[in-house]
Amino acid sequence: MEAHTEASSAPGLEDQSVLIDNTADILVIAAYFLLVIGVGLWSMCRTNRGTVGGYFLAGQSMIWWPALFVVLLLGWLFAPVYRTAGVITMPQYLRKRFGGHRIRLYLSMLSLFLYIFTKISVDMFSGALFIQQALGWNIYASVIALLGITMIYTVTGGLAALMYTDTVQTFVIIVGAFILMGYAFHEVGGYSGLFDKYLGAMTSLTVSEDPALGNISSSCYQPRPDSYHLLRDPVTGDLPWPALLLGLTIVSSWYWCSDQVIVQRCLAGKNLTHIKAGCILCGYLKLMPMFLMVMPGMISRILYPDEVACVVPEVCKRVCGTEVGCSNIAYPRLVVKLMPNGMRGLMLAVMLAALMSSLASIFNSSSTLFTMDIYTRLRPRASDPELLLVGRLWVVLIVAVSVAWLPVVQAAQGGQLFDYMQSVSSYLAPPVSAVFILALFVPRVNEKGAFWGLIGGLLMGLARLIPEFSFGSGSCVRPSKCPALICGVHYLYFAIVLFVCSGLLTLVVSLCTAPIPRKHLHRLVFSLRYSKEDREDLDADEELEGPTSLPVQNGRLEHAAEMEEPQPSAPGLFRHCLFWFCGISSGGAVSSPPPAQEEAAAAARRLEDISEDPTWARVVNLNALLMMAVAMFLWGFYA
């Protein structure tokens, strides 16, 4: 018979912190951070950061192995079109594909919204939660310290620093995760021990001090009977299999194939073959989380059921600081309680590496979006140094907003970070996925159809998002009061409906309005990616309105006064260091002169080149087929 203990008499819950205060752990953490910052500073000196292209695209000199966060669809279908389009950001692609300004502006603002309220907030909360469990620090103090370190190499090194530091951090993450997996399986009795014990991993603390709750129902703390299956019941499953296969694919197509964070790294690839090789490597890495993260998380529940699987609100509050559940602490709890000195410090460094890598990527990509797609609309004549400075100041602003949003992330979706992030994306991202897919593969789609498809999808998504946040997502113990008609449909099912409705609206409006002439579509759609005909860009008018044109005031060209500007005096030591830190030359101009017209044309041709060496093309194609075969086997084995 199970022993059900009242929360007030729970033994051992008052002392939950296993502090990292020994010499071995501290030395490992210090050495790791010195290594990462050293790599970032080295990349600052090695890479041209004084131009917008050098800062945001790392000069397009990255070889395939650092580009770890891309997938096969991006490399084989989307990247060739993005590359021949010659764009830096995804809104820029839509601007070339459809013309006009409203789609580009809408997508930029939506992307920034999603960055702040999903990616940045979730990453910061994840890191803060780990530090709280490992070090006992205040969450907000920990976040601020981490952000300071991350921003140092983000705002100084640009994408090049992120690429090189990500390479170091990736190896640290993988090695540390394998070591922890070994300790976890040894503790639980091996692979068979995990599957024998998991369904019995239940908390003994099920009686609440709150009279309104009393003895909590066993359905709230028993592991799901289908816990060992990837494909779950289409009605009662927490991740129904149709929603998993279709809905999650829709949301993932936005993240992997049209999101600035991922695509920006792809566009920095040396050539198309390198991009595809990066996709393959990413695919192999994506096979690991099942064994390195999911299974150790299940083992954590077996070893520490009263903490990881807590169900009584007051108990969960003492364990992890939130009443809705503590499943988010499964991995950090495993680290701080299971690993020995030295190794525990390594794993803290690994978790901080993952946080810094993800945050730094999003900081760089969001500053690119704001600077290139929004700020240049407000100040079209802004110089390169001004754009670089604005991009770095924007990072500071979004950090402040994201920190303020942390309490909402903590309590959303029953304390499940994965569900919170996926649900918000499911309400806002499917219209974007639909428009990008149609833009690449259906030449008949035009600007009016794409715009109204995005707006219609946004209104439909907000109709679900706003009530869910207003009522709260609740938990098993305290369900949400949101009406079932609005919030009763699983968020991934909602993503499917939203995707279909947005796509149909886009197609209907496009078919009822004039098509885009073919002369504007060369190398902007998949079927015309190899076209050699000259393309008349729909955004050509915007490109002509550059800093070389004369000032315009009240509709008339103003005469530019020619004046002899005084030579600037030599900067002092502090000013010289500040210029170097921000990637600006001492004279205030960019660090390299603008290229000649012939050089610019040659660079554009290299950017738009999607030709491949036949031998290496066959190699990457065969590797892609092998990787998909391995993935299908694992899916079938665990389905």
RAWO-V39409 format. One record per residue. SS is DSSP state (helix for helix, strand for strand, loop for the rest). OMEGA is omega as a letter, one per 30 degrees, with the letter a starting at -180 (NA if undefined). NEAR is the number of other C-alpha atoms within 8 Angstrom. Layout:
# RAWO-V39409
[[SS/OMEGA/NEAR] [SS/OMEGA/NEAR]]
This chain:
# RAWO-V39409
[[loop/a/2] [loop/l/4] [loop/a/5] [loop/a/8] [strand/l/10] [strand/a/11] [helix/a/13] [helix/a/5] [helix/a/6] [loop/a/9] [loop/l/5] [loop/a/6] [loop/a/10] [loop/a/6] [loop/a/5] [loop/a/8] [loop/l/8] [loop/a/10] [loop/l/9] [loop/a/10] [loop/l/7] [loop/a/7] [helix/a/6] [helix/a/9] [helix/a/15] [helix/l/12] [helix/l/8] [helix/a/12] [helix/a/12] [helix/a/8] [helix/l/8] [helix/a/9] [helix/l/9] [helix/l/8] [helix/a/8] [helix/a/11] [helix/l/9] [helix/l/8] [helix/l/11] [helix/l/14] [helix/l/11] [helix/a/8] [helix/l/12] [helix/a/13] [helix/a/7] [helix/a/6] [loop/l/11] [loop/a/12] [loop/a/13] [loop/l/15] [loop/a/13] [helix/l/11] [helix/a/8] [helix/a/13] [helix/a/16] [helix/l/11] [helix/l/15] [helix/l/16] [helix/a/11] [helix/a/10] [loop/a/8] [strand/l/12] [loop/a/9] [helix/a/11] [helix/l/9] [helix/a/11] [loop/a/15] [loop/a/9] [loop/l/9] [loop/a/15] [loop/a/13] [helix/a/11] [helix/l/8] [helix/a/13] [helix/a/15] [helix/a/9] [helix/a/9] [helix/a/12] [helix/l/14] [helix/l/13] [helix/l/14] [helix/a/12] [helix/l/13] [helix/l/13] [helix/l/11] [loop/a/9] [loop/l/9] [loop/a/8] [loop/l/11] [helix/l/11] [helix/l/12] [helix/l/11] [helix/l/11] [helix/l/11] [helix/l/14] [helix/a/12] [helix/a/11] [helix/a/10] [loop/a/10] [loop/a/10] [loop/a/7] [helix/l/7] [helix/l/13] [helix/l/13] [helix/l/11] [helix/a/8] [helix/l/10] [helix/a/13] [helix/l/8] [helix/l/8] [helix/l/11] [helix/l/11] [helix/a/8] [helix/l/10] [helix/a/11] [helix/a/13] [helix/l/11] [helix/a/12] [helix/a/12] [helix/a/13] [helix/a/14] [helix/l/13] [helix/a/11] [helix/l/13] [helix/l/12] [helix/l/9] [helix/l/12] [helix/l/12] [helix/l/11] [helix/a/12] [helix/l/13] [helix/a/12] [helix/a/16] [helix/a/14] [helix/a/11] [loop/l/10] [loop/l/8] [loop/a/7] [helix/a/10] [helix/l/8] [helix/l/8] [helix/l/12] [helix/a/12] [helix/l/8] [helix/l/8] [helix/a/10] [helix/l/9] [helix/l/8] [helix/a/8] [helix/a/11] [helix/a/9] [helix/a/8] [helix/l/14] [helix/a/14] [helix/a/10] [helix/a/10] [helix/a/16] [helix/a/14] [helix/a/13] [helix/l/13] [helix/l/15] [helix/a/15] [helix/a/11] [helix/l/12] [helix/l/12] [helix/l/10] [helix/l/9] [helix/a/9] [helix/a/13] [helix/l/9] [helix/l/8] [helix/a/10] [helix/a/13] [helix/a/8] [helix/l/8] [helix/a/11] [helix/l/11] [helix/l/9] [helix/l/8] [helix/l/11] [helix/l/11] [helix/l/8] [helix/a/10] [helix/a/13] [helix/l/14] [helix/a/8] [helix/a/7] [helix/l/11] [loop/l/9] [helix/a/9] [helix/l/7] [helix/l/7] [helix/l/10] [helix/a/14] [helix/l/9] [helix/a/7] [helix/a/9] [helix/a/12] [helix/l/11] [helix/a/8] [loop/a/12] [loop/l/12] [loop/l/12] [loop/a/10] [strand/a/13] [strand/a/13] [strand/a/13] [loop/l/14] [loop/l/10] [loop/a/6] [loop/a/6] [loop/a/4] [loop/l/10] [loop/a/9] [strand/a/7] [loop/a/12] [loop/a/6] [helix/l/6] [helix/a/5] [helix/a/9] [loop/l/11] [loop/l/10] [loop/a/10] [loop/l/6] [loop/a/6] [loop/a/6] [loop/a/7] [loop/a/7] [loop/l/8] [loop/a/9] [loop/a/9] [strand/a/11] [loop/a/9] [loop/a/10] [loop/a/5] [loop/a/6] [loop/l/9] [loop/l/5] [loop/a/10] [strand/a/13] [helix/l/12] [helix/l/9] [helix/l/13] [helix/a/12] [helix/a/8] [helix/a/9] [helix/a/15] [helix/l/10] [helix/l/9] [helix/l/13] [helix/a/15] [helix/l/9] [helix/l/10] [helix/a/13] [helix/a/9] [helix/a/12] [helix/l/13] [loop/l/12] [loop/a/11] [helix/a/12] [helix/a/10] [helix/a/13] [helix/l/15] [helix/l/12] [helix/l/11] [helix/a/12] [helix/l/12] [loop/l/12] [strand/a/15] [loop/l/11] [loop/a/8] [helix/l/13] [helix/l/11] [helix/l/12] [helix/l/15] [helix/l/12] [helix/l/11] [helix/l/16] [helix/a/16] [helix/l/14] [helix/l/10] [helix/l/12] [helix/l/12] [helix/l/9] [helix/a/8] [helix/l/7] [loop/a/8] [loop/a/9] [helix/l/9] [helix/a/8] [helix/a/9] [helix/a/11] [helix/a/11] [helix/a/9] [helix/l/9] [helix/l/15] [helix/l/11] [helix/l/11] [helix/l/13] [helix/l/15] [helix/l/14] [helix/a/14] [helix/a/8] [loop/a/9] [helix/a/14] [helix/l/10] [helix/a/12] [helix/a/15] [loop/a/14] [loop/a/14] [loop/l/15] [loop/a/13] [helix/a/11] [helix/l/10] [helix/l/12] [helix/l/17] [helix/l/10] [helix/a/10] [helix/a/10] [helix/l/10] [loop/l/7] [loop/a/13] [loop/a/11] [loop/l/12] [loop/a/15] [loop/l/15] [helix/l/9] [helix/a/10] [helix/a/12] [helix/a/13] [helix/l/11] [helix/l/10] [helix/l/12] [helix/a/13] [helix/a/11] [helix/a/12] [helix/a/7] [helix/a/8] [loop/a/11] [loop/l/6] [loop/a/9] [loop/l/10] [helix/l/9] [helix/l/13] [helix/l/14] [helix/a/12] [helix/l/12] [helix/l/12] [helix/l/12] [helix/a/12] [helix/l/11] [helix/l/10] [helix/l/11] [helix/l/11] [helix/a/12] [helix/l/11] [helix/a/12] [helix/l/9] [helix/a/13] [helix/l/12] [helix/a/11] [helix/l/12] [helix/a/10] [helix/a/14] [helix/l/12] [helix/l/14] [helix/l/12] [helix/a/12] [helix/a/13] [helix/a/13] [helix/a/13] [helix/a/10] [helix/a/14] [helix/a/11] [helix/l/10] [helix/l/11] [helix/l/7] [helix/l/6] [loop/a/7] [loop/a/10] [loop/a/7] [loop/l/8] [loop/l/6] [helix/l/11] [helix/l/12] [helix/l/8] [helix/l/12] [helix/a/13] [helix/l/9] [helix/l/9] [helix/a/12] [helix/l/10] [helix/l/8] [helix/l/10] [helix/l/12] [helix/a/8] [helix/a/8] [helix/l/9] [helix/a/10] [helix/l/8] [helix/a/9] [helix/l/12] [helix/l/10] [helix/a/7] [helix/a/10] [helix/a/12] [helix/l/7] [helix/l/7] [helix/a/13] [helix/a/10] [helix/a/11] [helix/l/13] [helix/l/12] [helix/l/11] [helix/a/14] [loop/a/11] [helix/a/12] [helix/a/6] [helix/l/8] [helix/a/12] [helix/a/11] [helix/a/9] [helix/l/10] [helix/l/10] [helix/a/12] [helix/a/14] [helix/a/16] [helix/a/12] [loop/a/10] [helix/l/18] [helix/l/15] [helix/l/11] [helix/a/14] [helix/a/12] [helix/l/14] [helix/l/9] [helix/l/9] [helix/a/11] [helix/a/11] [helix/a/12] [helix/l/9] [loop/a/9] [loop/a/11] [loop/a/8] [loop/a/15] [loop/a/12] [helix/a/11] [helix/l/10] [helix/l/14] [helix/a/13] [helix/a/11] [helix/l/11] [helix/l/15] [helix/a/13] [helix/l/8] [helix/l/10] [helix/l/15] [helix/a/11] [helix/l/8] [helix/l/9] [helix/l/11] [helix/l/10] [helix/l/8] [helix/a/11] [helix/a/10] [helix/l/8] [helix/a/12] [helix/l/11] [helix/l/8] [helix/l/6] [helix/a/9] [loop/a/12] [loop/l/12] [strand/l/12] [loop/l/10] [loop/a/7] [loop/a/8] [loop/a/6] [strand/l/8] [loop/l/9] [loop/l/7] [loop/a/11] [loop/a/7] [helix/l/7] [helix/a/6] [helix/a/9] [helix/a/11] [loop/a/7] [loop/l/9] [loop/a/7] [helix/l/9] [helix/l/12] [helix/l/11] [helix/l/12] [helix/l/14] [helix/l/13] [helix/a/8] [helix/l/14] [helix/a/14] [helix/a/9] [helix/l/9] [helix/l/16] [helix/l/13] [helix/l/9] [helix/l/12] [helix/a/17] [helix/a/10] [helix/a/9] [helix/l/11] [helix/a/16] [helix/a/10] [loop/a/6] [loop/a/7] [loop/l/7] [loop/l/9] [loop/l/11] [loop/a/6] [helix/a/6] [helix/l/8] [helix/a/11] [loop/a/13] [loop/l/14] [loop/l/13] [loop/l/14] [loop/a/14] [helix/a/12] [helix/a/6] [helix/a/10] [loop/l/12] [loop/a/6] [loop/l/7] [loop/a/5] [loop/l/5] [loop/l/6] [loop/l/9] [loop/a/7] [loop/l/7] [loop/l/12] [loop/a/10] [helix/l/8] [helix/l/7] [helix/a/7] [helix/l/7] [helix/a/7] [loop/a/9] [loop/a/9] [loop/a/7] [loop/a/5] [loop/a/7] [loop/l/9] [loop/l/8] [strand/l/8] [strand/a/7] [loop/l/4] [loop/a/5] [strand/l/6] [strand/l/8] [loop/l/8] [loop/l/6] [loop/l/6] [loop/l/4] [loop/a/4] [loop/l/4] [loop/a/4] [loop/l/4] [loop/l/4] [loop/l/4] [loop/l/5] [loop/a/4] [loop/a/6] [loop/l/8] [loop/a/6] [helix/a/6] [helix/a/7] [helix/l/9] [helix/l/10] [helix/l/8] [helix/l/8] [helix/l/12] [helix/a/10] [helix/a/8] [helix/l/11] [loop/a/11] [loop/l/14] [loop/a/11] [loop/a/11] [loop/l/6] [loop/l/8] [loop/l/9] [loop/a/12] [loop/l/10] [loop/a/6] [loop/l/5] [loop/a/4] [loop/l/6] [loop/a/6] [helix/l/6] [helix/l/6] [helix/l/8] [helix/l/9] [helix/l/8] [helix/l/8] [helix/l/8] [helix/l/9] [helix/l/8] [helix/a/7] [helix/a/9] [helix/a/10] [loop/l/9] [loop/l/9] [loop/a/5] [loop/l/8] [loop/a/7] [helix/a/6] [helix/a/6] [helix/l/9] [helix/l/10] [helix/l/8] [helix/a/8] [helix/l/12] [helix/l/8] [helix/l/8] [helix/l/9] [helix/l/10] [helix/l/8] [helix/a/8] [helix/l/11] [helix/l/8] [helix/l/8] [helix/a/8] [helix/l/9] [helix/l/8] [helix/a/8] [helix/l/8] [helix/a/9] [helix/a/7] [helix/a/6] [helix/a/8] [loop/NA/7]]
